[in-house]
């Protein structure tokens, strides 16, 4: 955990913005019987890092809502370190009722400002993805590949968890598409699952490209520091895309957001939104922006496009 936060600080310095979040793990990180001690460790680490670096982006994955340690996790971690966190990650969410329970625990802990990121890891949860994504507390949905495959009791082969199978098996692909579609339907962030072949940078790059370009995912989990840069490269717009978007946005601004012609194509507010979102994604992934675009970006809130709505 400390190494991940140190890498985050180094890459923030390199890119000029924080390009990835660090999720401190209580679900799989805590030994059986040591859940309370691990929650205390995570809390102290979050508080110390936030005190040292105000731009640190940290989250905590707590235990599932039906685990005996869930309420204690939320009370201790969200209650003491809620102001230091960007969100709380809740695994194995099955229904809107689970989200409601997590939200109530946040409010009871005095951390009602925090959004929830949820992990969908079963066929039944995939069926309810649109309802879960519609919940106002949910900011992002992640796909839990390995638990999803395991939930099929051998009906999906082990290859479905690998770099090839997870992009070819129909049931896995259907789940990924349902989650991405549900998120985009409700303005939430779809986050793609891990790739376990962490020493194969070509594999992680290919997986991230497929997740972003073919399936519509805008975030992706890493399980090793070597995976972060390939994911960023795959999720980021290309230089050509950034140049095109910059030219169109600057021309649109000069025209007071009226329709324009650019390179023989008509553009209006619908495409302006698309290209502004591309510029936002470039900024979040640490890409270089042309000077006029950087100046415009500095005065435009990242989450808002008042002139384009």
VEXTIRO-833122 format. One record per residue (C-alpha): residue in one letter; y negated, x, z negated. Coordinates in steps of 0.05 Angstrom, whole numbers, plus 32768, in hexadecimal, padded with zeros to 4 digits. Example, Ala and Ser with C-alpha at 12.3 -4.5 7.8 and 13.67 -1.06 7.14 Angstrom:
A805A80F67F64 S801581117F71 
//
This chain:
X800080008000 X7FD080387FEE X7FDF805D802F X7FD2801E8057 X7F8F80148036 X7F7C805C8041 X7F8E8056808B X7F648017808E X7F28803E8072 X7F32807780A4 X7F37804880E0 X7EFB802080C9 X7ED3806080CA X7EEF8072810E X7EE2802E8130 X7EA48019810A X7EC67FD880F4 X7F047FC580CD X7F397FBB8103 X7F757FA380D9 X7F847F818097 X7FB37F9D8062 X7FE27F6B8042 X7FFC7F7F7FFD X80417F637FF6 X805D7F3F7FBA X80957F197FDC X80BF7F537FF5 X80997F8A7FD1 X80AA7F757F8A X80EE7F867F6C X81167F4D7F4D X80FE7F467F06 X80C07F707F13 X80967F397F34 X80617F367EFD X80587F827EFB X80527F857F46 X801E7F4D7F47 X7FF67F747F13 X7FFB7FB37F3E X7FE47F8F7F7C X7FAA7F6F7F57 X7F917FB17F3B X7F987FD37F7E X7F707F9C7FA1 X7F397F9F7F6C X7F347FEB7F6F X7F317FED7FBB X7EFC7FB77FBF X7ED27FDB7F8C X7ED7801B7FB5 X7ECF7FFC7FFA X7EAC7FB98002 X7EC47FB6804B X7F0E7FBA8038 X7F367F808054 X7F717F708027 X7FA07F36801F X7FDC7F297FF3 X801E7F098006 X80357EE27FCA X807A7EC47FBE X808D7E817FE0 X80757E427FBE X80BB7E327FA5 X80C57E767F85 X80C07E7B7F39 X808A7EB17F3F X805D7E8B7F6F X802F7E6A7F3C X80297EAB7F14 X80197ED27F54 X7FE27EA37F67 X7FC57E9E7F20 X7FC47EE97F15 X7FB47F047F5A X7F857ECE7F75 X7F687EC27F30 X7F567F0B7F23 X7F4D7F287F69 X7F3B7EEC7F94 X7EF67F087FA2 X7F157F497FBC X7F447F277FEE X7F3B7F0B8034 X7F747ED9802D X7FB67EC9800C X7FF67ECB8035 X802B7E978023 X80717EA38040 X80A77E708052 X80787E358059 X80A07DF9806D X806E7DC0806C X80277DA98060 X803D7D9A8019 X804A7DE5800E X80047DF48027 X7FE87DBF7FF8 X800C7DDF7FBE X7FF17E247FD0 X7FAB7E087FD7 X7FB07DE87F92 X7FC77E2A7F74 X7F8B7E4D7F94 X7F5B7E1A7F78 X7F7B7E1D7F33 X7F737E697F34 X7F297E637F43 X7F327E7E7F8A X7F257E3F7FB1 X7EFC7E677FE4 X7F387E8D7FFE X7F5B7E78803F X7FA67E778046 X7FD07E9A8079 X80167E7D807E X80587E968097 X80847E6580BE X80CC7E7D80BB X80FB7E4280C8 X810B7E0F8100 X80F17DD680D4 X80AF7DFA80C7 X80A67E078112 X80AF7DBC811D X80747DB080ED X80497DE98108 X80127DBB8123 X800B7D9680E1 X80097DD880BA X7FD57DF580EA X7FAA7DB780E1 X7FA37DC48096 X7F5B7DDA8088 X7F707E108057 X7F9D7E32808A X7F7A7E6A80B1 X7FB57E8A80D3 X7FFF7E7F80E0 X80307EB880E6 X80777EB48103 X80AF7ECE80D6 X80E17EE6810A X811A7F0080E0 X811D7EC580B1 X81187E9680EC X81537EB6810E X817B7EB880CD X816D7E6E80C2 X81987E5F80FF X81D87E7680DD X81EE7EA28116 X81DC7E73814F X81A77EA68164 X81C77EEB816B X81AC7F288146 X818C7F3E8187 X815A7F06817D X81397F308148 X81327F6C8176 X80FD7F8281A7 X81207F6381E2 X81407F2581C5 X81037F0B81A2 X80E07F0581E5 X811B7EE7820B X81437EB981DD X812C7E7181EC X812B7E5981A3 X81027E95818C X80D27E8F81C5 X80CB7E4481BA X80B87E518171 X80857E868184 X80657E5881B7 X80637E1C8187 X803F7E458152 X800D7E638183 X7FFF7E1E81A1 X7FF77DFE815D X7FC67E338147 X7F9B7E2E8185 X7F9C7DE28181 X7F7A7DE6813D X7F507E258144 X7F7D7E508119 X7F967E978125 X7FDE7EA2813D X7FFC7EE28122 X80397F008144 X80767F1A811F X808A7F618112 X80AF7F90813F X80E27FB68116 X80EA7FF08148 X80AF80128127 X80BC80588143 X80BA803F818B X8070803A819B X807E802381E2 X80A67FE981C6 X806F7FD38197 X803B7FD981CD X80647FAF81FD X80727F7B81C8 X80297F7681B5 X80157F6E81FE X80487F368208 X80327F1481C8 X7FE97F1681DD X7FEC7F0B8228 X80287EDD822F X802C7EB781ED X7FE37EB281D7 X7FE77ED98195 X7FA77EF9817D X7FC27F1F8141 X80037F448134 X80267F6180F7 X80377FAA80F0 X806A7FC880C0 X8059801180CB X8017803780D4 X802E80518119 X802E80098133 X7FE57FFA8125 X7FC4801F815F X7FF480048195 X7FE97FBE817B X7F9E7FC6817C X7FA07FE281C3 X7FCC7FA881DB X7FA27F7281B9 X7F5F7F8F81CF X7F3D7F7D8211 X7F3B7FB38246 X7EFC7FD88259 X7EF87FB0829A X7EFE7F6F8274 X7EC87F848243 X7E997F99827B X7EA37F5782A0 X7E997F2E8261 X7E5A7F55824E X7E3B7F4B8293 X7E497F018292 X7E307EF6824B X7DF07F1D8257 X7DE37EF98298 X7DEF7EB68276 X7DC07EC8823E X7D8A7EDA8271 X7D957E968291 X7D8E7E72824E X7DD97E618252 X7DD17E398293 X7E097E4282C7 X7E087E8482ED X7E2B7EA48327 X7E4D7EE68319 X7E767F0D834C X7E7B7ECF8377 X7E947EA2833F X7E727E6A8319 X7E6D7E7082CD X7E547E3F829A X7E5A7E328250 X7EA67E2B8251 X7EAF7E71826E X7E777E8C8243 X7E9F7E798205 X7EDC7E9C8221 X7EB67EDC8230 X7E917EDC81ED X7ED47ED581CA X7EEE7F1081F2 X7EB27F3981DA X7EC17F248193 X7F097F3B819B X7EF17F7D81B7 X7EC57F87817A X7EFD7F758149 X7F2C7FA7816A X7EF97FDF8169 X7EEC7FE281B4 X7EAC800181CF X7E787FCF81E5 X7E3E7FDD8215 X7DFC7FE881F0 X7DDB7FA68205 X7E197F8181EF X7E1B7FA581AC X7DD37F9181A0 X7DE27F4881B0 X7E207F4B8184 X7DF97F658149 X7DCF7F268146 X7E077EF58156 X7E367EE1811C X7E7D7EF2812D X7E977EAD811B X7E607E85813D X7E487E788184 X7E0E7E478179 X7DF27E4F81BF X7E357E4381E0 X7E4F7E0781B9 
//
